[in-house]
């Protein structure tokens, strides 16, 4: 009996030959490991249509939230600008009041100086006029009292003018503080608005890119685009209907989707039986497919194979009426009637529409 594992000529080879072979094997393994390490990592798989649609939906939701925030910030900005305008007007008024108060104070000081000159330096009267007007000591006392009263009144007027000037300066400082606060508030809100505008622009750019990629996938059509529509590798009745239309490069209209979904329900494939990946119960033979029932309906090995089998069947020359109705895409009942008139075996399923 010949050993099928180690040939006779190798069974008695010198031990050094085994060592040489082992060394050579190590070299090969090391070289293979080095080459494998040098190879770049496999590029990440391109996102599926479903993933892109999810990203588009998420981006739209973010944009709606940003729009709402931007609207609130816009209202706050208008309010802050209104407050700043109001405070600016108050500041202008306060500065005018201060200018008037300072002018009044200066005028009061001029009047006081003139009266002092008039009282103590006789002004336009000479001493003979004053002496001739005095009749008694009481007149002298009266004249002194008048001088004191005028001086007191002037002093009170100057004090009041100074008080008004101080109040005006305090008002100006307070309003200026308010203006700085309002200006800072407006700047903060403006910065928030700028940040939101930037985020919104970024999301808009992302959405435009995702939308472009979605359109590219859908426009390309074919089986690859159809399979990219799977959610986590799986289809529902509606998404499979859309995928079949994309694979056929037919319009994905509401009528077409409704017609194919109703057709799936009438046939009862995949979701209703064990004819896996075969929603329309086609009998097309495919590698690895198994027979589901006595009429030859197949259970396929994958969604890809099931779509391929369905497309092959639809294009085998017997179902031109169905293809024509789907190609038009504007009448679900026309699709149902075309299926009923074909040898597919489903019958007219218009009652399901």
C-alpha positions, 0 to 999 in steps of 0.5 A: 500500500502506498502512503498517500501522505508521504511519497516513498522517495521522501520517506527515507530522505536524509534528515538534513534535507528535512531541515533544509526544507523546513528552513525554506518553508520558513523563508517562504512564510516570512516572505509571504507575511512581509508581502501581506503586511505591505499590501494596503488595507482593503478600501472600505465598502462604498455606502449603500443606497439605504445608508446614503438615504439615512444620511440624507434624512439625518442631515435634513433633520439636523438642518431643520433643527439648525433652521429653528435655532437660527430663527430663534437667534435671528429673533434674539439678534433683532431684539438685541439690535433694538435694545442697542438702538434704544440705548444709543438714543438714551445716550444721545439724550443724556449727552444733550442733557449734560451739555445743557447742564454744563452750559447752564452751570457756566452761565450761572457762574457768569451771572454770579460773577457779574452780580458779585461785581455789581454788589461789591464793586458797585457796578454802574453806581458810584458811591455818591448814588449809594450814599444819597439813597441811604436815609438811616442805619436801617437802610444800611442794614437793608442794603446789606440784607439785600446783598446777602440774599442775592449772594445766597440765591446765586449760590443756590443757583450755582449749587443746583446747576452743579447738581444737574451737571453731576446728575447728567454726567452720572446719567451719561456714564450709566447709559454708556455702561448700558450701551456697552452691555447691549453692544456685547449682547448683540455681538454674542448673538451675532457670533451665534448666528454666524456659527449657525450659518456656518453649520447650516452651510456645512450640512447643506454641502453634505446634503448636496453631496449625498443627494448627488451620490443617491442620484448617481446610484439610481441613475446608473440602475442595474443590479448593483444599484438595486442591491444597494437599496437593501437595508442591512442586507434585507428587503421589505416588499416595498423596497424589493419592488423598488429594487426590481424597477431599478434593476430593470431601469424602469421608472420608480413610480407610485403606480409601479411600486404599488403594482409590484407590491400587490403582485408579491402579495398575490404570489406569496413568495419569500415572506409568505413561504420558504421560496427564499429570495423569490417574492414572485415565485419564479421557476428560473434555475440558478446555481445552488437554487433548490426546488420549492414545490411541485411546479418548480418554484425555486428557493434562491441563495441570495437576494442578488440571485433572486433578482437575477432570476426574476429579471431573466424570467421577465426578459425571456420573451413571454412577458413583453406586456408586463415590461411595457406596462412597467416601462410606462409606469403610470397605471398599476392596474395595467400591470395587473392586467398584463400579469393576468394575461401572461403565462406567469400564472398569478392571474389579474390581481387588480383587486389588491390595488 
